[in-house]
Amino acid sequence: MFGIEGRNLRIETLTQLRWLALFGQLFTVLAVAFGLKFDVPLRWCLAVIGASAVLNVVVELYFPRSLRLEERPAMALLAFDVLQLSTLLFLVGGLDNPFSILLLAPVTIAAVSLRPRQIVAIVALVLLCASFLSICHWPLPWYREQALELPLLYRLGLWIALLVATAFICTYAAQVAREARNLSLALTATELVLERQNHLSRLDGLAAAAAHELGTPLATIAVVSRELSRSNIPKEFSEDIDLLNQQSQRCRDILSRISSLATEEHPQLENIKLRYWIENVISPFRSHPVTIEIDISGDGSEPVVTSNPALTYGIGNFIENALDFAETKVSLIATWTSERVTIAISDDGPGFPNEILAQIGEPYLKTRMDRRLKAGDEAGLGLGIFISKTLLERTGATLHFSNHEGSGAVVEIAWNRQQLETGFKNSLSHLSSFPEDRS
């Protein structure tokens, strides 16, 4: 029944506005009855005002003030306000009463807070009540020795004026509110983009520091492991020593690339066909025990990719993640049309956890999950996916994360074909590559 959205009204706003309206109604009724000495159906008027006050008290007692109403509950409360005010106007002259203009208040609130369907419903209710009040109502309180009877033509004019005012105010208020919401969303999106760029900028410095600090211990590990491989060690440990040598060299290569990519220029960007570029990206992972299946097809001529580090490292990190979590195979499907180029990377592993699927790609995302590298230890910070996603988005890519119906994760990356073929020579000034888990 209740939710939180940018356009939804806080329940405190409605109750405060209703208290303001009730005090105004009560003051007006008492002033007319006791100040002007007009004949007013005081008991009926106080009963109508009291009913609205009781509703307000109940709402304030049973619901927190910060609660935001969904469209239907908000529309129901505004409809009650329309009916309450219409009933009060029925007792004191209908549309002949100058306070009938207050029927525009619920319409204005609906226009700035509800969706078009609910706005139309409130407007229709106001017009229906106004039409009824124009022809059926109790007499307008007036001097006893005089009878105030407005001509039918004048009443018709009041009804038309109310109709025009309702349509104009509703349209104007809805347009202003929509523009304000769009501006707010644009500012929020801008803040998120700037925050992501700040995260990546800070990671550049961390990458350089890590490359410097880890160089010495990795060199020591490499020396010790090489010495162990040359000594007489049991055969069952020789494979582990060889693996340790390979992985330490791999770490040194990664740190070397981090150190060099932050300062080197990349003027030579190779223009190659999509299938050859994909093969170049995959070639470092061919020795992995998990099978990599490639399917490349499309409509028309094959795209020619202007390769750059952003594409290579972004796609490479996603492929490496898929290999880490796959059971038997990783699939890379590349397709293209005259307008788009799409690469889908999927695996047959456990897939992304549903509780973080919508947040994937955000930095410093911690969770305990099953998608760990054959371990089950606590998940990392999610920096690998964040960096890869940011690098690819700088090339104009859009990314979508999902799971297969059975099992396995899917990362779909799509570009505008013309933009991909044109190249992104100025897309980044600093790169870092962190083979990271999918946390």
N, C-alpha and C positions, 0 to 999 in steps of 0.2 A: 504493500500500500504506500509505503514511504520510501523515498530515495534521495540521492544527492546529485544534482546536476547544476550546470551553470545558470540555467534560467529559472530554477525552482525557487519558490518563495520560502523564506523562513516563517515558521508558524508564529514566531514572536511579532513579525511585521504585521501579519493579518490581525492578531489580537489587539495590538496597540492601535491600529487604524480603526478597529471596531469600537474600542473604548472611546476614542476621540469622537466617532460618529454618535455613539450612544449618549455621551455627555452633551453633545450639541443638540440632539433630538430632545433630550430631557429638558434642557434649558429653554429651548424654543417652545415646547408644549406648555411648560409652567409659565413662561413669560406671556404667552397668548392667553392662557386661562386666567391668571391672577393679575397680570400687569395690564393687559388690554381689556380684560373682563369679557372676553368672547366666550360663546358657548362651545366648549370643546368636550368631546367624549373622553374625559380624562382617564376613567378606569380602563377603557379599551386601549387607549394610547400607552398608558403605563404598563399594561399587560404585554403589549407587543414589544416595548422597549425592554421589559424585564426578561422576556424569553431570549432575546439576543444576549443579554447580560449573563444569564444562566449558561448558555452555550459557551460564552467566553471563559467563564470560570471553570467549566468542565475541561475545556481544551487546555487551559493553563495548568490545571492540576494533574492531568493524565499524560501530558506530552512535554518533553523538554523544550525549552525555548529555542535551542539551536537547531531543532529538527527542521529539515527542509521537506516540503510537501511535493509529491508527484502531481502530475497534471490533474488527474481525476479528483483526488481529495481537495486540491486547491479550487478546482472548478465547483465542487459541491459547496464549499464554504462561501464562495463568491455568489453562487446561485441563491444560497440562503440569505445573504445580505440583500440581494435584489428583491427577493420575495418579502423580506421583513420591511424594507423601505416602501415597497409598493403597498403592503398592507397598511402601514402607517399613513401613507398618502391617501389611500382609499377612505380612511376615517376622517381626513381633514381637507377634502376638496379635490382629490385626484390631480389631474394636470393643471387645474386652475390654481393650485397652490404653487407659489413661486419656488418653493424648495424641491419641486419635482426635478429641477436641474441636477440634483444630487444623484439621480440615476446614472449619470455619466461616470461616477466614481468607480463602481465595480468594473465597468467597461474598460476604463483606463488601466486599472490594475491587471485585468486579464490580458490586455494588449501587450504589456511589457513583461509578462511572466509565463504565459501559456502558449501552447502551440496553436496553429491556425484553426484546427478543428474545434478545440475548446473555446477559442475566442468567438468563433461563429455561434457556438451554442449559447454563450453568455449574451451576445448581441441579440440573438433571436429571442431570448427570454426577456430582455429589457424592452424590446419593441413590442412583444406580446403584452407585457404588463402595461406599457404606455398606451397601447391601443385600448385595452380594457378600461384603464383609468380615464381615458378621454370621454367615454360614454357612460361609465357606471362608477359612481362614487357618492359618498355622503356629502352634504353641503359644506362649502368652505366656511369656516368660522368667520363671522362678520357681525356688525352692529345689529342689534335686534330690530331696530326700527327701519333698517334697510335690508333689502335682499339683493345680493350680488350674484347675477347670472350672466356669465360671459356668453357672447354670441357663438353660435356653432362654427362660423367661419374663423373666428379667433382661436377656438379650440383646435380646429384643423391646422391652423398656422403653428400653434404650439407643438402639435404632434409632428408636423413636417420639420420644424426647427430642431426638435429633439432627434429625429431620424438623421438629419444632415449632420448635426453635431456628433452624434454617435459614430457615424461612418468616418467623418474626418478625423476625430480624435483617436479613434481606434487605429486607423491606417497610419496616422502620423506617429503615434506612440509606438506602434509595433515596428515601424521602420527605424526609428531612432534607437530602440532597444536592440534590434538586430544588428545595426551598425556598431553599437557599443560592444555587443558580445563578440562580433567579428574582430574588432580592434583588440579586445582583451585576449582572444585566442591567438592573434598574430603576435602580440607582445609575449605571451607565454611561450609560443613556439620559438621566438627569437632568443628568449632567455635560455631555453633548453639547448639550442644550437651553440650559444656562447659557452654554456657550461660544459658541453661535450668538448669543444675546442680547448677550453682551459685544462680539462682533464688530460687531453692528448699532449698539450704543450708541457705540462708537468711531467708526463711520462717520458718525454724526450730527455729531460735532464736526468731522470732516474735511470734510464737506459744507459746513458754515457757513464754514470757513476757505477752502475752494476758491471759494465764491461771492464772498467778500470780495476775495481776491487776484486772481481772474480778471476782475473787473468792469472795472478800468481798461484792461488790454490789449485786451479785447474792444471797449470803447468806442472805443479808438484805431483798431482794425481797421475798425469800422463807419464811422468818419469818413473814413478814407482811402479805403475802397471806394466810398463815396458820391461823394467828390470825383473819383475815377477815372471813375465812371460818367457824370459831367457833362462830363468833358473829351473831347477829340477823340482817341479811341483806335481802333485797327483794329477792324473789325467782328467779326473772328473771336475777339476777346477780350471782347466785350461780354457774351456769355452767361456766361462765367466770372466776370466782375465781378458780374453779377446773382446768380449762385449764391452767391458769396462774401457778398454782402449778406444773402441769405436765411439762410444758415447762421450767420452771426454774430448775426443777430437771434434765431434759434432758440436759440443758446447763451445769449444774454442772458435770454431767457424762462425757460429751464430753471434758470439760476442764481437768477433772481428767485423762482421757485417754491420752490427749496431754501431760500432765506433766509426766505421768508414762512411756509412750512409748519412750520418748527421752532418758531415762536412764536405763530402764529394759532390760534384755536379754530375748530372746524368744527361749529357747532351746527345748521346747516341741512343735513340729509341728505335728499336727494330720493327719494321712493318712486315708481318708475316701472316699467313692464313691462320684462321682460328684453330684448325685441327693441329697444326704444327706448334702453335703457341701453347695449346693445352698439353701436348706431349712434353714440351720443355718444362712446364710447371710440374707435371707428374713424374718426370724421370727421376728426381731424387728419392722418390718413394717406391720405386719398382722393386727394391730389395725387401720391402716389408712383407711379412708372411700373409697378410690379408690381401686378397685379390682385388684389383681395381678394374672395373668394367667401364668401358667408354662407349657411348653411343652419340654420334655426331650426324645430324641431318638437318635439313631446312629447305625453304622455298627460295629458288633463285640462286644467284652466285654466292659463294662462301665469303663471309666477311673477312676483311683484312684488318688485323688487330695492330694498333700501335702500342706495342708492349711498353710498360713502364713499371717501376718498382711497386707502385701502389697495387696494380693488378696482380703482379706475381706474388707478392707477400700476402695480400688479402686472400686470394684463392688458395694459395699454398697452405695457409694456416687452417682454413676450413677443411681442406683435404686431410691434413695431418690429424685434426681433431676427429674426423670421421674414421680414420684408420685406427686411432686409439680406442674407440668405443665399438667398432664393428666386431661381429662374431666371425663372419666368413668372407664378406665382400663389401666393397664400397662401389657405388654406381655414380658415374658422372655423365649426365645427359646434357648435351649442348644442342640447342635448336635456334633457328633464326627465320625471320621473315624479312620483307623489304623495310620494315620499320623497327623491329626489336630483335635483340639477341638475348637469349636466356641460357643460363647454366644452372642446373640443379644437381646438388651434391647430396647423396643420401647413403645411409648405412643400415645394416640389419641389427644394430645394437638395441639397447633399452629405450632409446628415444629421450627427448627432453622432458624433464618433470613438468607435469601440467601446472603446478603451482607457480612456476616462474616463466612459463612459456611466453606470456605477454611482456615480460621484463627483460628478455634476452637481448643482449647488446648494450645494456647499461653497465657502467663500471662499478666495481666494489659491491657486486651482488653476491651475498653469501647465503648458502643453503646446504643442508645435508641431502644428498641425492645419490641415486644408483649409478648415474653416468660418471663413473670414475675409472681411471686407468687400471682395470683389473685389481682394484684395491678395496674401495668402500670406505676410505678415510674421508676426512672432511673436505668439502669443496673449496676451491680457491676463490679469487676475487673477481673472476669474470673479465680480466683485463685483455685476455687473448681475443675473445670475440669482440669486445669493445674496440680494440685497435683495428682488427680486420674490417669490422663493419664501417668504422670511420674512414679508413683508407679507401675502401670501395665506394662509399658514398661520395668521396671527393672526386671520384672519376665519373660521377653521374649515375651510379647504380642505385637500384632500390632492392632491398633485401626482405625476404619473408621466411620466417621460421615456423616449422610445423612438424608433425609426426605422422608416420604411416598409420593406417588403421590397425595393422597388426603390431609391429614394433619397428623401431628405427626412426632416426631423425632425418629431416629434410631441410636443406638450406637452398632457397631459390634466389638467384641473383639475376637481375634483368637490367639491360641498358637500352637506351635509344641507339639504334644501329649507327646512324650518322655520327653521333657523338663519340661512340666507341671507336669508329674507324678514323675519326679526325685526330684523336690522341689527346693526352692531358699533360703536356710538357711542364705546365706550371701548377700542376695539381697539388704538389707538396714540396715542402722545403726540408722536412725532417721525417725520417722513417724509423720505426723500430719494429722488430719482429719477436713476439713472444709466443712460442708454442705453448698454448695454455689449454686448460680443460674447459668443457662447456658449462661453466657454472654461471 
